[in-house]
Amino acid sequence: MQGIQLDLISEARISQMASMEKVRYIIDEVRKGKILVLEKGLNPMEEAKLIEMTMSAIQPDVFSGIEMQSYPANTDGSLLGKIFKKQSNKRLTVIGPANQLKTLKKDRNLISALVSASK
């Protein structure tokens, strides 16, 4: 049976991994052509490292890179929440091969994407 593999990764599983382990796992799975949906996204440092490592791994006709979209984190609108703001993880994050996943629309509560079976 042909199709697209979509892996839904729980917050419990991803939170057990160290930062570099998360990044390596994501790159390895996306290189296999999988679309990953993380229940809880990466923090800004992890996202930066993922982008950096992906850029160095791109090879024409082999690995085209990644497409990644996340809902923004829920923010505490209070004054104390803004003063003591810490690095927050994104909410749900969708990551996949750039040649198979295209974001059509994104806002605070919706990510609309087109997934293609062709590689």
N, CA, C and O of each residue as an XYZ file, in Angstrom:
476
protein
N       0.834     -1.179      0.000
C       0.000      0.000      0.000
C       0.885      1.250      0.000
O       1.782      1.379      0.833
N       0.631      2.156     -0.924
C       1.391      3.396     -0.993
C       0.635      4.501     -0.290
O      -0.592      4.471     -0.197
N       1.360      5.455      0.193
C       0.733      6.579      0.864
C       1.762      7.428      1.567
O       2.964      7.322      1.323
N       1.276      8.249      2.423
C       2.118      9.161      3.185
C       2.035      8.764      4.644
O       0.941      8.616      5.189
N       3.181      8.589      5.280
C       3.179      8.232      6.699
C       3.139      9.505      7.531
O       3.951     10.412      7.353
N       2.188      9.548      8.431
C       1.985     10.677      9.327
C       2.180     10.166     10.748
O       1.407      9.333     11.220
N       3.212     10.662     11.436
C       3.484     10.249     12.811
C       3.053     11.349     13.770
O       3.508     12.487     13.664
N       2.178     11.007     14.701
C       1.730     11.940     15.735
C       2.569     11.662     16.979
O       2.455     10.591     17.576
N       3.402     12.608     17.372
C       4.357     12.416     18.461
C       3.831     13.113     19.719
O       3.601     14.322     19.720
N       3.646     12.342     20.776
C       3.095     12.886     22.020
C       4.110     13.784     22.735
O       5.321     13.660     22.553
N       3.579     14.676     23.541
C       4.434     15.536     24.363
C       5.311     14.692     25.281
O       6.475     15.027     25.501
N       4.768     13.603     25.817
C       5.524     12.734     26.722
C       6.758     12.160     26.030
O       7.833     12.103     26.627
N       6.611     11.737     24.781
C       7.745     11.133     24.076
C       8.805     12.170     23.747
O       9.991     11.940     23.981
N       8.394     13.299     23.213
C       9.364     14.303     22.782
C      10.063     14.955     23.979
O      11.229     15.337     23.876
N       9.369     15.086     25.107
C       9.972     15.734     26.281
C      11.022     14.851     26.961
O      11.814     15.342     27.766
N      11.033     13.559     26.647
C      12.047     12.656     27.206
C      13.384     12.778     26.484
O      14.399     12.280     26.970
N      13.389     13.434     25.335
C      14.597     13.545     24.523
C      15.366     14.819     24.856
O      14.781     15.850     25.186
N      16.680     14.724     24.764
C      17.527     15.911     24.874
C      17.355     16.736     23.604
O      16.880     16.214     22.596
N      17.728     17.999     23.633
C      17.530     18.894     22.487
C      18.133     18.347     21.194
O      17.451     18.310     20.170
N      19.383     17.926     21.221
C      20.025     17.412     20.009
C      19.387     16.100     19.557
O      19.321     15.820     18.361
N      18.930     15.316     20.488
C      18.255     14.065     20.153
C      16.941     14.364     19.404
O      16.606     13.676     18.441
N      16.211     15.381     19.845
C      14.975     15.779     19.158
C      15.275     16.198     17.713
O      14.621     15.748     16.772
N      16.263     17.056     17.564
C      16.622     17.581     16.245
C      17.051     16.451     15.320
O      16.607     16.383     14.174
N      17.902     15.574     15.804
C      18.396     14.448     14.996
C      17.238     13.522     14.619
O      17.152     13.067     13.478
N      16.355     13.245     15.570
C      15.195     12.386     15.327
C      14.316     12.982     14.228
O      13.903     12.276     13.307
N      14.033     14.268     14.326
C      13.176     14.932     13.340
C      13.797     14.860     11.953
O      13.119     14.501     10.990
N      15.071     15.195     11.839
C      15.737     15.160     10.535
C      15.740     13.741      9.969
O      15.448     13.547      8.789
N      16.062     12.761     10.788
C      16.099     11.363     10.320
C      14.740     10.906      9.810
O      14.653     10.258      8.767
N      13.672     11.240     10.542
C      12.331     10.800     10.156
C      11.837     11.527      8.906
O      11.207     10.915      8.042
N      12.115     12.817      8.806
C      11.690     13.575      7.632
C      12.463     13.113      6.391
O      11.904     13.076      5.295
N      13.725     12.765      6.553
C      14.504     12.229      5.421
C      13.902     10.938      4.889
O      14.075     10.605      3.717
N      13.196     10.209      5.745
C      12.517      8.980      5.319
C      11.185      9.297      4.628
O      10.491      8.385      4.179
N      10.826     10.580      4.540
C       9.600     10.995      3.878
C       8.390     11.085      4.790
O       7.266     11.214      4.305
N       8.591     11.022      6.090
C       7.477     11.070      7.037
C       7.076     12.511      7.342
O       7.902     13.424      7.317
N       5.801     12.689      7.626
C       5.274     13.964      8.132
C       5.116     13.769      9.637
O       4.465     12.819     10.072
N       5.703     14.657     10.434
C       5.620     14.558     11.893
C       4.700     15.643     12.428
O       4.755     16.790     11.983
N       3.862     15.280     13.377
C       3.026     16.247     14.088
C       3.405     16.123     15.555
O       3.119     15.114     16.200
N       4.049     17.155     16.074
C       4.477     17.165     17.476
C       3.386     17.800     18.320
O       2.942     18.913     18.040
N       2.955     17.082     19.360
C       1.922     17.620     20.241
C       2.392     18.922     20.881
O       1.616     19.867     21.026
N       3.661     18.965     21.261
C       4.258     20.183     21.806
C       5.512     20.452     21.008
O       6.376     19.585     20.882
N       5.610     21.644     20.472
C       6.700     21.978     19.566
C       8.041     22.164     20.239
O       8.219     21.855     21.417
N       8.971     22.672     19.472
C      10.331     22.906     19.926
C      10.468     24.309     20.500
O       9.687     25.204     20.176
N      11.466     24.489     21.352
C      11.743     25.841     21.831
C      12.550     26.574     20.756
O      13.031     25.936     19.820
N      12.708     27.887     20.865
C      13.402     28.646     19.816
C      14.832     28.172     19.534
O      15.267     28.198     18.382
N      15.563     27.746     20.551
C      16.934     27.247     20.347
C      16.920     25.939     19.547
O      17.751     25.740     18.661
N      15.979     25.057     19.861
C      15.872     23.785     19.134
C      15.465     24.028     17.685
O      15.985     23.381     16.776
N      14.534     24.959     17.468
C      14.120     25.299     16.101
C      15.298     25.830     15.301
O      15.486     25.454     14.144
N      16.090     26.699     15.909
C      17.261     27.265     15.224
C      18.254     26.167     14.858
O      18.792     26.160     13.751
N      18.494     25.255     15.768
C      19.428     24.152     15.513
C      18.882     23.235     14.418
O      19.642     22.768     13.570
N      17.585     22.974     14.429
C      16.957     22.143     13.399
C      17.137     22.791     12.021
O      17.483     22.110     11.055
N      16.906     24.072     11.932
C      17.070     24.775     10.653
C      18.536     24.739     10.210
O      18.831     24.481      9.043
N      19.439     24.996     11.137
C      20.870     24.984     10.822
C      21.312     23.608     10.305
O      21.988     23.515      9.281
N      20.933     22.562     11.006
C      21.346     21.212     10.607
C      20.668     20.787      9.303
O      21.269     20.083      8.492
N      19.432     21.210      9.104
C      18.728     20.886      7.863
C      19.407     21.557      6.676
O      19.594     20.928      5.634
N      19.774     22.814      6.820
C      20.425     23.536      5.726
C      21.726     22.846      5.307
O      22.055     22.809      4.121
N      22.461     22.304      6.268
C      23.722     21.635      5.924
C      23.493     20.237      5.346
O      24.404     19.667      4.745
N      22.288     19.675      5.517
C      22.003     18.327      5.022
C      21.326     18.309      3.650
O      21.165     17.243      3.056
N      20.931     19.470      3.148
C      20.224     19.527      1.852
C      21.147     19.070      0.731
O      22.281     19.531      0.603
N      20.624     18.141     -0.084
C      21.321     17.647     -1.275
C      20.301     17.575     -2.405
O      19.279     16.903     -2.266
N      20.556     18.248     -3.513
C      19.606     18.202     -4.626
C      19.276     16.762     -5.020
O      20.165     15.913     -5.076
N      18.027     16.494     -5.287
C      17.518     15.176     -5.697
C      17.610     14.113     -4.611
O      17.252     12.961     -4.858
N      18.083     14.466     -3.406
C      18.148     13.499     -2.303
C      17.323     13.983     -1.118
O      16.419     13.282     -0.664
N      17.628     15.175     -0.614
C      16.932     15.750      0.535
C      16.715     17.228      0.277
O      17.672     18.000      0.209
N      15.446     17.625      0.132
C      15.120     19.005     -0.245
C      14.938     19.932      0.952
O      14.666     21.119      0.771
N      15.081     19.421      2.162
C      14.900     20.238      3.355
C      13.568     19.952      4.016
O      12.922     18.948      3.715
N      13.156     20.832      4.917
C      11.925     20.621      5.668
C      10.992     21.807      5.513
O      11.413     22.918      5.192
N       9.727     21.546      5.747
C       8.688     22.576      5.888
C       8.205     22.439      7.323
O       7.908     21.329      7.765
N       8.119     23.534      8.054
C       7.730     23.461      9.459
C       6.795     24.617      9.783
O       7.065     25.765      9.433
N       5.691     24.301     10.455
C       4.748     25.319     10.928
C       4.297     24.949     12.331
O       4.112     23.774     12.649
N       4.123     25.955     13.156
C       3.683     25.751     14.537
C       2.622     26.776     14.906
O       2.597     27.891     14.384
N       1.747     26.370     15.819
C       0.880     27.349     16.456
C       1.741     28.106     17.440
O       2.627     27.511     18.053
N       1.515     29.400     17.616
C       2.265     30.118     18.648
C       1.874     29.620     20.043
O       0.767     29.124     20.252
N       2.791     29.763     20.975
C       2.535     29.351     22.351
C       1.449     30.228     22.958
O       1.292     31.390     22.583
N       0.711     29.668     23.889
C      -0.243     30.480     24.647
C       0.558     31.428     25.511
O       1.517     31.019     26.166
N       0.176     32.674     25.517
C       0.929     33.657     26.292
C       0.113     34.123     27.477
O      -1.117     34.160     27.435
N       0.816     34.475     28.526
C       0.196     35.032     29.719
C       0.121     36.536     29.505
O       1.154     37.204     29.459
N      -1.066     37.070     29.377
C      -1.256     38.479     29.069
C      -1.063     39.414     30.251
O      -1.105     40.633     30.080
N      -0.854     38.873     31.447
C      -0.699     39.739     32.617
C       0.664     40.424     32.614
O       1.589     39.982     31.932
N       0.779     41.490     33.372
C       2.038     42.220     33.471
C       3.139     41.314     34.020
O       4.249     41.307     33.489
N       2.848     40.549     35.077
C       3.858     39.642     35.636
C       4.251     38.568     34.629
O       5.416     38.177     34.554
N       3.282     38.096     33.862
C       3.570     37.095     32.845
C       4.527     37.622     31.794
O       5.394     36.892     31.312
N       4.371     38.893     31.438
C       5.262     39.513     30.449
C       6.649     39.778     31.035
O       7.654     39.618     30.343
N       6.708     40.178     32.290
C       7.985     40.467     32.937
C       8.806     39.193     33.107
O      10.009     39.190     32.848
N       8.160     38.112     33.542
C       8.871     36.871     33.824
C       8.751     35.865     32.681
O       8.833     34.654     32.880
N       8.554     36.404     31.484
C       8.380     35.538     30.307
C       9.632     34.683     30.111
O      10.754     35.191     30.103
N       9.421     33.397     29.955
C      10.545     32.499     29.697
C      10.411     31.983     28.272
O       9.395     32.207     27.615
N      11.445     31.287     27.797
C      11.384     30.679     26.474
C      10.262     29.672     26.469
O      10.272     28.723     27.253
N       9.306     29.865     25.606
C       8.183     28.943     25.596
C       8.201     28.113     24.328
O       8.571     28.585     23.253
N       7.796     26.877     24.483
C       7.668     26.010     23.330
C       6.422     26.392     22.562
O       5.478     26.955     23.116
N       6.435     26.086     21.309
C       5.254     26.274     20.481
C       4.244     25.211     20.888
O       4.573     24.259     21.595
N       3.022     25.387     20.433
C       2.026     24.347     20.646
C       2.242     23.292     19.564
O       3.385     22.904     19.320
N       1.223     22.833     18.933
C       1.317     21.814     17.902
C       2.243     22.259     16.773
O       2.182     23.405     16.328
N       3.106     21.339     16.309
C       4.036     21.642     15.228
C       3.936     20.564     14.163
O       3.906     19.375     14.480
N       3.884     20.973     12.896
C       3.840     20.052     11.765
C       5.150     20.213     11.002
O       5.528     21.322     10.625
N       5.852     19.075     10.774
C       7.146     19.094     10.092
C       7.147     17.989      9.042
O       6.717     16.869      9.316
N       7.625     18.301      7.850
C       7.702     17.292      6.808
C       8.682     17.694      5.729
O       9.244     18.788      5.764
N       8.888     16.798      4.757
C       9.790     17.106      3.646
C       9.273     18.308      2.859
O       8.080     18.402      2.569
N      10.166     19.215      2.519
C       9.767     20.435      1.819
C       9.128     20.144      0.467
O       8.308     20.927     -0.013
N       9.500     19.016     -0.156
C       8.932     18.711     -1.466
C       7.603     17.963     -1.377
O       7.024     17.625     -2.409
N       7.107     17.697     -0.162
C       5.844     16.995      0.015
C       4.822     17.769      0.840
O       3.629     17.474      0.774
N       5.268     18.747      1.612
C       4.390     19.480      2.522
C       4.429     20.961      2.174
O       5.499     21.570      2.155
N       3.277     21.534      1.900
C       3.197     22.958      1.585
C       2.135     23.593      2.460
O       0.987     23.149      2.482
N       2.520     24.626      3.175
C       1.577     25.356      4.016
C       0.722     26.253      3.135
O       1.237     27.072      2.374
N      -0.593     26.087      3.250
C      -1.523     26.904      2.484
C      -1.979     28.123      3.274
O      -2.099     29.221      2.731
N      -2.233     27.913      4.573
C      -2.731     28.987      5.424
C      -2.326     28.707      6.857
O      -2.334     27.561      7.306
N      -1.975     29.756      7.562
C      -1.625     29.605      8.975
C      -2.078     30.837      9.721
O      -1.830     31.965      9.295
N      -2.751     30.611     10.849
C      -3.047     31.696     11.771
C      -2.912     31.143     13.177
O      -2.396     30.041     13.367
N      -3.365     31.891     14.151
C      -3.166     31.501     15.554
C      -3.781     30.149     15.909
O      -3.271     29.465     16.796
N      -4.860     29.745     15.242
C      -5.558     28.519     15.616
C      -5.741     27.525     14.482
O      -6.476     26.550     14.638
N      -5.090     27.747     13.343
C      -5.271     26.867     12.198
C      -3.999     26.775     11.379
O      -3.369     27.788     11.076
N      -3.625     25.551     11.021
C      -2.575     25.323     10.041
C      -3.222     24.489      8.944
O      -3.686     23.378      9.200
N      -3.257     25.014      7.730
C      -3.814     24.299      6.593
C      -2.660     23.959      5.665
O      -1.924     24.845      5.231
N      -2.501     22.669      5.360
C      -1.369     22.245      4.538
C      -1.815     21.280      3.456
O      -2.805     20.563      3.599
N      -1.062     21.284      2.381
C      -1.266     20.356      1.280
C      -0.138     19.343      1.351
O       1.033     19.720      1.392
N      -0.477     18.062      1.365
C       0.522     17.003      1.426
C       0.496     16.259      0.099
O      -0.560     15.827     -0.363
N       1.656     16.117     -0.502
C       1.785     15.448     -1.784
C       2.486     14.109     -1.594
O       3.419     14.007     -0.797
N       2.051     13.090     -2.311
C       2.676     11.773     -2.225
C       3.926     11.700     -3.084
O       4.773     10.837     -2.853
N       4.065     12.570     -4.058
C       5.235     12.505     -4.938
C       6.455     13.047     -4.239
O       6.379     13.973     -3.433
N       7.585     12.447     -4.567
C       8.849     12.862     -3.944
C       9.735     13.582     -4.924
O      10.837     14.001     -4.569
